Amino acid sequence: MLSFVYYKAKKYSLKKKPLDMNLTIVTSSLSHGGSERTAVEMANHFIKRKHKVSIITSKLSLKTPFYKLSKGIEIIGLEELQIRENSIIKKFFLFFRRSSALRQVIKSIDTDIVISFIETLNVTTLMSSFGLNKPVIVVEQSDPYHHKIPKFYGFLRLILYPLSSSVVVINKSAMIFFERRFLRNCVVIPNPNRITSIKRKRIRRNPNSIVTVGRLINAKDQQTLIRAIPAVLKNFSELSLYIYGEGELRDELQNLIKNLKIRNNVFLMGAKQNVEKYIQKGDLFVFPSIYEGCPLALLEAMALGVPCLVSDCDGNTEIIENKINGEVFQTGEVNELSNKITNILTSYCKRQRYSKAGQADVMKYNADIIFKKWEKLFIKLIKTKLRN
């Protein structure tokens, strides 16, 4: 069954002009998360540019969206059809039901272009849009070498992604992954850094605060960071680590903190809407992920002038150049991480240098620059459709 819920939002209407576009964004939800945040920021940017924007979410929810949405954005909540059956036949049946429901919504919107986020939902969106003569862009936000999707969807991705108008990936590593397998329509567009007002951060000579941001899931590897803290406390006994984010590993991480006897130094702060307010208070931003795409939290930390120390996964190392605008440690290496944290906190000059260099380098991720790339892609695909 198909059901809708329209959030209260002032609808924006205007006469069509050559560059006016009607954009439809498809995402799994409007809760907290990197993909959800990018989808919201894209919607906010283009509604302010006087385009019409609709967001379709695959989960029916009456809760207020986690990230602030501008007025004029139409939000359509689509009842989620869970696909948890073991039988391949039942999976296909439920998949087609879900695709049919989404297709009805897309057909009802006079859209110029569809942009879909989240791998499994991308597959559903492509199936839903088949034959509708609407350009569809699918967005891959994660590292496909490490971020595994169910085999059922992996099989369909091989078939359906080549039918998309474009596949947008957020780093060069991801583009290589898809180009080697089945695609020639890949475009690299990084995530945008929405912090445009960059002010020089005052670097303290006596640091006492580490910050990290991310969902409490295995991929973010907060475990390694927590295990690194006891050794750091030998030199910085007053140090506090603040972990911002929510997720399935909260209890496990809390137990780890308790077992290491560092409850007075490590704090799980939950998810925050305006997390940049908390990032900027840190003396060091540590990002220990096992894999990343183009992490928004890291871009924000750099823009705020917080010195950064990151794991050596592809998404991080495309942004941080070791000992130039931050430092890099080997993923999962607790001892190396402890030593590097201690070394950076001890060196006032290093923290000053990384702060300044990070703010300079992050300018290329400015939201206006990134969304101009998106706009060029939209216009190109719309013109191609008109020619055909």
C-alpha positions in Angstrom: 0.0 0.0 0.0 1.1 3.6 -0.7 0.6 6.3 1.8 1.8 9.9 2.0 2.4 12.5 4.7 3.1 16.1 3.7 5.1 18.1 6.3 3.9 21.7 6.7 6.0 23.6 4.2 5.1 26.7 2.2 4.9 25.5 -1.4 7.0 27.6 -3.8 5.5 28.3 -7.2 6.9 30.4 -10.0 6.7 30.7 -13.8 9.1 28.5 -15.7 12.2 30.3 -16.9 15.0 28.7 -18.9 17.1 27.8 -15.9 14.3 27.1 -13.4 14.4 23.5 -12.4 12.1 21.1 -10.6 14.3 18.8 -8.6 13.2 15.6 -6.8 15.5 14.2 -4.1 15.0 10.7 -2.9 16.5 9.6 0.5 15.8 7.0 3.1 14.9 9.4 5.9 15.4 12.8 7.3 17.2 11.6 10.4 20.8 12.3 11.3 23.5 11.0 9.0 25.9 12.1 6.3 23.8 11.2 3.3 20.7 12.7 4.9 22.5 15.9 5.7 23.9 16.3 2.2 20.4 15.7 0.8 18.9 18.4 3.0 21.7 20.9 2.2 21.2 20.3 -1.5 17.5 20.9 -1.1 18.1 24.1 0.9 20.6 25.4 -1.6 18.5 25.0 -4.6 15.2 26.3 -3.1 17.1 29.5 -2.2 18.3 29.6 -5.9 14.6 29.8 -6.8 14.3 26.2 -8.1 11.4 24.0 -7.0 12.5 21.1 -4.7 10.7 18.0 -3.5 12.1 15.4 -1.1 10.7 11.8 -1.1 11.6 9.8 2.0 11.2 6.0 2.0 10.2 6.0 5.6 6.8 7.4 6.7 7.4 9.6 9.7 5.6 12.4 11.4 8.7 13.5 13.4 10.4 16.8 12.7 13.3 16.4 10.3 16.6 16.3 12.2 18.3 19.0 10.0 16.6 22.3 9.3 14.8 22.6 6.0 14.1 25.9 4.2 10.5 26.9 3.6 9.2 26.0 0.2 10.5 22.4 0.1 7.7 19.8 -0.3 8.3 16.6 1.7 6.6 13.4 0.8 6.9 10.5 3.3 6.5 7.1 1.5 5.5 4.1 3.6 8.5 1.9 3.9 8.2 -1.7 2.6 10.7 -3.7 4.5 12.5 -6.4 2.6 13.7 -9.0 5.1 12.5 -12.2 3.5 15.1 -15.0 2.9 13.3 -16.2 -0.2 14.6 -14.7 -3.4 11.1 -14.8 -4.9 9.6 -12.9 -1.9 12.4 -10.4 -2.0 11.7 -9.7 -5.7 8.0 -9.4 -5.0 8.5 -6.9 -2.2 11.1 -5.0 -4.2 8.7 -4.6 -7.1 5.9 -3.5 -4.7 8.2 -0.9 -3.2 9.4 0.3 -6.7 5.8 0.5 -7.9 4.9 2.7 -4.9 7.8 5.0 -5.5 7.0 5.1 -9.2 3.5 6.5 -8.5 5.0 9.3 -6.5 7.6 10.2 -9.1 5.0 10.2 -11.9 2.8 12.5 -9.9 5.6 15.1 -9.6 6.4 17.3 -12.7 10.1 16.8 -12.1 13.0 17.7 -14.3 15.5 15.5 -12.6 15.6 12.9 -9.8 18.6 12.6 -7.4 18.7 9.5 -5.2 20.9 8.9 -2.1 21.7 5.6 -0.4 22.8 2.5 -2.3 19.8 0.2 -1.9 17.4 3.1 -2.4 19.3 4.0 -5.6 18.4 0.6 -7.1 14.8 1.0 -6.1 14.7 4.6 -7.6 16.2 3.4 -10.9 13.7 0.6 -11.2 10.8 3.0 -10.3 11.9 5.5 -13.0 12.3 3.1 -15.8 10.5 4.3 -18.9 9.5 7.6 -17.4 12.0 9.6 -19.5 13.3 11.5 -16.4 17.0 11.9 -15.8 18.0 10.0 -12.7 21.3 10.6 -10.8 22.3 8.1 -8.2 24.7 9.2 -5.4 27.2 6.9 -3.7 28.3 8.4 -0.4 30.4 5.6 1.0 33.6 3.7 0.1 32.3 0.9 -2.1 35.4 -1.2 -1.4 34.4 -1.6 2.2 30.7 -0.6 2.5 28.9 -3.8 1.6 25.3 -3.9 0.5 23.1 -7.0 0.4 23.8 -9.4 -2.4 20.3 -9.0 -3.7 20.9 -5.3 -4.2 24.5 -5.8 -5.4 23.2 -7.9 -8.2 20.5 -5.3 -9.2 23.1 -2.5 -9.0 25.2 -4.2 -11.7 22.2 -4.3 -13.9 20.5 -0.9 -13.1 23.4 1.6 -12.5 24.4 1.7 -16.2 20.8 2.8 -16.9 21.2 5.9 -14.7 21.9 9.3 -16.3 24.9 9.7 -14.0 26.5 8.1 -10.9 27.9 10.7 -8.6 30.7 9.5 -6.3 32.5 11.6 -3.7 36.1 10.6 -4.2 38.5 9.3 -6.9 38.8 5.8 -5.3 35.0 5.2 -5.6 35.1 6.3 -9.2 37.8 3.8 -10.0 35.7 1.1 -8.3 32.7 1.7 -10.5 34.6 2.4 -13.7 36.4 -0.9 -13.5 33.2 -2.8 -13.1 30.5 -1.5 -15.3 30.2 2.2 -15.5 31.4 5.0 -17.8 29.0 7.7 -16.4 30.7 8.4 -13.1 31.3 12.0 -11.9 33.3 13.0 -8.8 31.5 15.7 -6.7 32.7 15.9 -3.1 30.4 16.7 -0.2 30.0 20.5 0.5 31.4 22.2 3.5 28.6 24.5 4.6 30.8 26.6 7.0 31.6 29.6 4.9 32.5 32.1 7.6 36.0 31.0 8.5 37.6 32.7 11.5 41.0 32.0 12.8 40.9 29.7 15.8 42.8 30.5 19.0 45.1 27.6 19.6 45.5 27.0 23.3 48.9 26.2 24.8 47.4 23.9 27.4 45.0 21.6 25.4 42.5 19.5 27.2 39.8 18.5 24.8 39.5 16.0 21.9 36.4 15.8 19.7 35.1 13.2 17.3 31.8 13.0 15.4 30.1 10.0 13.8 27.4 7.4 14.1 28.2 4.8 16.8 28.8 2.0 14.4 31.7 -0.3 13.6 32.7 1.6 10.5 33.5 4.7 12.6 35.7 2.7 14.9 35.3 4.8 18.0 36.6 1.7 19.9 40.2 2.3 18.7 40.0 6.0 19.8 38.6 5.1 23.2 41.3 2.4 23.7 44.0 5.0 22.8 43.0 7.4 25.6 44.4 5.7 28.7 48.0 6.1 27.3 47.3 9.7 26.5 46.1 10.4 30.0 49.5 9.6 31.4 50.6 13.0 30.0 47.3 14.8 29.9 45.4 13.7 33.0 42.7 16.4 32.6 42.0 15.5 29.0 38.4 14.9 27.9 37.2 13.1 24.8 33.7 14.0 23.5 32.1 11.6 21.1 29.1 13.1 19.2 26.8 10.7 17.5 24.2 8.0 18.1 23.9 4.4 17.1 23.7 0.7 17.8 27.1 0.5 19.6 26.3 2.9 22.4 26.0 0.3 25.1 29.1 -1.5 23.9 31.2 1.7 23.9 29.8 2.7 27.3 30.9 -0.7 28.7 34.4 -0.2 27.1 34.7 3.2 28.7 33.7 1.7 32.0 36.1 -1.3 31.8 39.0 1.0 30.9 38.1 3.2 34.0 38.0 6.4 32.0 34.4 7.4 32.7 35.6 10.8 34.0 37.4 11.5 30.7 35.3 10.0 27.8 31.8 11.1 27.2 29.1 9.9 24.7 27.3 13.1 23.9 24.6 11.8 21.5 23.6 13.3 18.1 23.5 17.1 17.9 21.8 19.3 15.3 24.4 22.1 15.2 27.4 19.9 15.9 29.8 22.6 14.7 29.3 24.5 18.0 30.8 21.5 19.8 33.5 20.7 17.3 35.0 24.2 17.5 35.6 23.8 21.3 38.0 20.9 20.7 41.8 21.3 20.7 42.1 18.2 18.4 39.6 16.5 16.1 40.3 12.7 15.7 38.6 10.7 13.0 39.4 7.0 13.4 37.0 5.5 10.7 37.7 2.2 8.9 36.3 3.7 5.7 34.8 7.0 4.6 33.5 8.7 1.5 33.9 12.5 1.9 33.3 13.1 5.6 31.3 16.3 6.4 32.5 16.4 10.0 36.1 16.4 9.0 35.5 19.2 6.5 33.8 21.2 9.3 36.6 20.6 11.8 39.1 21.9 9.3 37.0 25.0 8.5 36.7 25.7 12.2 40.5 25.6 12.5 40.6 22.5 14.7 43.8 20.5 14.1 42.9 17.1 12.6 44.2 13.5 13.1 42.6 10.9 10.9 42.9 7.2 9.9 44.5 6.3 6.6 41.3 5.3 4.8 40.8 6.7 1.2 38.1 9.2 2.1 40.2 10.8 4.8 43.5 10.8 3.0 42.0 12.6 -0.1 41.4 15.5 2.3 44.2 15.3 4.9 47.8 15.2 3.6 50.0 13.8 6.4 52.0 16.4 8.2 50.8 19.2 5.9 47.3 20.1 6.9 46.9 17.4 9.6 48.2 14.0 10.4 47.3 10.4 9.5 47.6 7.2 11.5 47.2 3.6 10.4 43.6 2.4 10.8 42.9 0.4 13.9 46.4 1.0 15.4 45.8 1.9 19.0 49.4 2.5 20.0 50.2 4.7 17.0 47.1 6.7 17.6 48.0 7.2 21.3 51.5 8.4 20.4 50.2 10.8 17.7 47.6 12.3 19.9 50.2 12.9 22.6 52.7 14.3 20.1 50.2 16.8 18.6 48.8 17.9 21.9 52.3 18.5 23.2 53.3 20.6 20.1 51.7 24.1 20.1 53.5 24.9 16.8 52.1 21.8 15.1 48.6 22.6 16.1 48.9 26.1 14.9 50.2 24.9 11.5 47.6 22.3 11.0 44.8 24.7 12.0 45.9 27.3 9.4 46.6 24.8 6.6 43.4 23.0 7.2 41.3 26.2 6.9 43.1 27.1 3.7 42.7 23.7 2.1 39.0 23.3 3.0 38.0 26.3 0.9 37.9 24.1 -2.3 34.9 22.3 -0.6 32.9 25.5 -0.2 29.2 24.8 -0.7 28.8 27.3 -3.4 31.6 25.8 -5.4 30.3 22.2 -4.9 26.7 23.0 -5.8 27.7 24.9 -8.9 29.2 21.5 -10.0 25.8 19.9 -9.3 23.9 22.6 -11.2 26.1 22.2 -14.2 25.4 18.4 -14.2 21.7 19.0 -13.8 21.6 21.5 -16.8 23.8 19.1 -18.9 21.4 16.2 -18.3 18.3 18.2 -18.9 19.7 19.6 -22.2 20.6 16.1 -23.3 17.1 14.9 -22.6 15.6 17.8 -24.6 17.9 17.0 -27.6 16.8 13.4 -27.5 
